[in-house]
């Protein structure tokens, strides 16, 4: 029989680093329709949001979509400055923006539990469940039937 004689120092070396820079982050998943966003917030000096390795202005062209993402940070009133990185897949751009907001709100709540009440009241912590209904057999769409003819 062999015994494992690893010390605490060796275990610490084996553990993977959080980010390339070694900074700690908080991760959360946000969803909306068929969009899924994996959001990471890192407390640091530089403020900024990147989506799929692009700036928010480059990924979301309209000010409305940019405002949806920034809502969670502004309305939470958390004193820390965050660097936010998000990986988003599926759905359209509006759905993706709301998925990022959902994930961002969840990550902020993990960072500071006091913000939960405020963000929950605004509806940022609830996953919006509205999705397109599936098509049923014998019908043209989910509920639209083919034209009926008497003869």
KAWOFEN-V855674 format. One record per residue. N is the residue number from 1. RES is the residue in one small letter. OMEGA is omega as a letter, one per 40 degrees, with the letter a starting at -180 (999 if undefined). NEAR is the number of other ideal C-beta (glycine too) atoms within 8 Angstrom. Layout:
N:RES:OMEGA:NEAR / N:RES:OMEGA:NEAR
This chain:
1:x:i:2 / 2:x:i:3 / 3:x:i:4 / 4:x:a:4 / 5:x:i:4 / 6:x:i:5 / 7:x:a:6 / 8:x:i:5 / 9:x:i:6 / 10:x:i:8 / 11:x:i:9 / 12:x:i:7 / 13:x:a:6 / 14:x:a:5 / 15:x:a:6 / 16:x:i:3 / 17:x:a:6 / 18:x:a:7 / 19:x:a:10 / 20:x:a:4 / 21:x:a:4 / 22:x:a:6 / 23:x:i:9 / 24:x:i:7 / 25:x:i:9 / 26:x:a:10 / 27:x:i:8 / 28:x:i:11 / 29:x:i:10 / 30:x:a:17 / 31:x:i:11 / 32:x:a:12 / 33:x:i:12 / 34:x:i:7 / 35:x:i:15 / 36:x:a:11 / 37:x:i:15 / 38:x:a:11 / 39:x:i:16 / 40:x:i:12 / 41:x:i:13 / 42:x:i:13 / 43:x:a:10 / 44:x:a:8 / 45:x:a:3 / 46:x:i:6 / 47:x:i:5 / 48:x:i:7 / 49:x:i:10 / 50:x:i:11 / 51:x:a:14 / 52:x:i:8 / 53:x:i:4 / 54:x:i:8 / 55:x:a:9 / 56:x:a:11 / 57:x:i:7 / 58:x:a:5 / 59:x:i:9 / 60:x:a:11 / 61:x:a:4 / 62:x:i:6 / 63:x:i:5 / 64:x:a:6 / 65:x:i:12 / 66:x:i:11 / 67:x:i:8 / 68:x:a:12 / 69:x:a:15 / 70:x:i:9 / 71:x:a:11 / 72:x:a:13 / 73:x:a:11 / 74:x:a:7 / 75:x:a:10 / 76:x:i:12 / 77:x:i:7 / 78:x:a:10 / 79:x:a:3 / 80:x:i:6 / 81:x:a:8 / 82:x:i:11 / 83:x:a:11 / 84:x:i:13 / 85:x:a:9 / 86:x:i:15 / 87:x:a:7 / 88:x:i:13 / 89:x:i:5 / 90:x:i:9 / 91:x:i:9 / 92:x:a:7 / 93:x:i:8 / 94:x:i:8 / 95:x:i:13 / 96:x:i:15 / 97:x:i:12 / 98:x:i:13 / 99:x:i:16 / 100:x:i:16 / 101:x:i:14 / 102:x:i:16 / 103:x:i:16 / 104:x:i:17 / 105:x:i:14 / 106:x:a:13 / 107:x:i:14 / 108:x:i:15 / 109:x:i:12 / 110:x:i:7 / 111:x:a:11 / 112:x:a:8 / 113:x:a:5 / 114:x:a:5 / 115:x:a:13 / 116:x:a:9 / 117:x:a:7 / 118:x:a:10 / 119:x:i:15 / 120:x:i:10 / 121:x:i:6 / 122:x:i:8 / 123:x:a:6 / 124:x:a:12 / 125:x:a:10 / 126:x:i:6 / 127:x:i:7 / 128:x:a:8 / 129:x:a:4 / 130:x:i:4 / 131:x:i:6 / 132:x:a:5 / 133:x:a:6 / 134:x:i:5 / 135:x:i:7 / 136:x:a:7 / 137:x:a:4 / 138:x:i:4 / 139:x:i:11 / 140:x:i:5 / 141:x:a:6 / 142:x:a:9 / 143:x:a:7 / 144:x:a:6 / 145:x:i:8 / 146:x:a:5 / 147:x:a:4 / 148:x:i:5 / 149:x:a:4 / 150:x:a:3 / 151:x:999:2
